[in-house]
Amino acid sequence: MYMMTCFCVESGPVEHFQLTARSSSVLFLQWDPPLNSNSQVQYYVVTYRGIRSGSCSVQPEPWSPLMDVESDKTELELPDLTSYTKYQVRIWPHTEAGKGQELVMSATTEPAGN
């Protein structure tokens, strides 16, 4: 009996991921679709968290709820953030085969008044 097994390779990460501060309360994400994908991207998933620095430690906040971004979009603003705070942002493509590889990047919002 001949048995065929299909191993789906997960999608690669998004390409050219950029994360920049637009103001004291807004971060801007921009990316290109993955070059290495097992199938067409259905949507992108984005989540973020603030990183508070204490006197002797770094204390990450919980991750935000997952945000689904339409597959034809390649940019996103994260508004209503805290000024002069470091944020980690995760993004990954989602295809018919499931979750693709994620990328994590950090950026700091500008000080208040800028």
C-alpha positions in Angstrom: 0.0 0.0 0.0 1.4 3.4 -1.0 0.9 6.2 1.5 1.6 9.8 0.7 2.4 12.2 3.5 2.3 15.9 3.0 4.5 18.1 5.2 3.4 21.7 4.9 6.3 24.1 5.4 5.2 27.1 7.4 5.3 30.5 5.8 8.4 32.6 6.2 8.3 35.9 8.1 7.2 39.2 6.6 9.9 41.0 4.7 11.3 44.5 5.3 9.6 45.0 8.6 10.0 48.5 9.9 8.8 50.0 13.2 9.0 53.7 13.8 7.7 56.2 16.3 5.3 58.7 14.7 4.7 60.7 17.9 4.6 60.4 21.7 1.6 58.0 21.4 1.8 56.3 18.0 4.0 53.6 16.5 3.9 52.9 12.7 4.5 49.4 11.3 5.3 48.7 7.6 6.2 45.4 6.0 6.1 43.4 2.7 4.5 40.0 2.3 6.8 37.0 2.9 8.9 35.8 0.0 8.8 32.2 1.2 5.2 31.1 1.8 3.5 27.8 1.6 0.3 29.4 0.3 -1.3 32.8 0.0 -1.4 35.0 3.1 -5.0 35.1 4.5 -4.2 37.8 7.1 -1.4 39.1 9.3 -1.4 39.0 13.1 0.0 41.8 15.2 0.4 42.1 19.0 2.4 44.5 21.2 3.5 45.2 24.7 5.2 47.9 26.7 8.4 47.3 28.4 8.9 49.2 31.7 12.4 49.6 33.1 12.8 49.6 36.8 15.9 50.5 38.8 17.3 47.0 38.5 15.0 45.1 36.1 13.0 45.2 32.9 9.3 44.4 33.4 7.3 43.5 30.2 3.6 44.2 30.3 1.2 41.5 29.0 0.8 41.2 25.2 -2.1 43.1 23.7 -5.0 41.2 22.3 -4.2 39.8 18.8 -5.1 42.0 15.9 -5.9 40.5 12.5 -4.8 42.7 9.6 -6.2 42.1 6.1 -3.9 40.4 3.7 -3.9 43.4 1.3 -2.6 45.7 4.0 1.1 46.2 4.6 1.1 49.0 7.2 -0.6 49.7 10.5 -0.6 52.5 13.2 -0.7 51.6 16.9 -2.3 54.6 18.5 -3.0 55.6 22.2 0.4 54.4 23.5 2.2 55.8 26.5 4.8 58.5 25.7 8.6 57.7 25.9 7.9 54.0 26.4 9.7 51.1 24.8 7.3 48.7 23.0 7.9 45.2 21.5 5.8 44.4 18.4 5.3 40.9 17.0 3.9 40.2 13.5 3.4 37.0 11.6 1.5 36.0 8.4 -1.3 33.5 8.6 -1.9 31.2 5.6 -4.2 28.2 5.0 -1.5 26.0 6.6 -1.5 28.1 9.8 0.8 30.5 11.5 3.9 31.6 9.7 7.2 32.6 11.3 7.0 35.7 13.5 9.2 38.7 13.8 9.7 40.8 16.9 11.0 44.4 16.8 11.2 47.1 19.5 10.8 50.9 19.3 10.3 53.7 21.8 7.6 56.3 21.5 8.8 59.9 21.5 8.7 62.0 24.7 5.5 64.0 25.4 5.3 67.3 23.7 7.1 66.1 20.5 
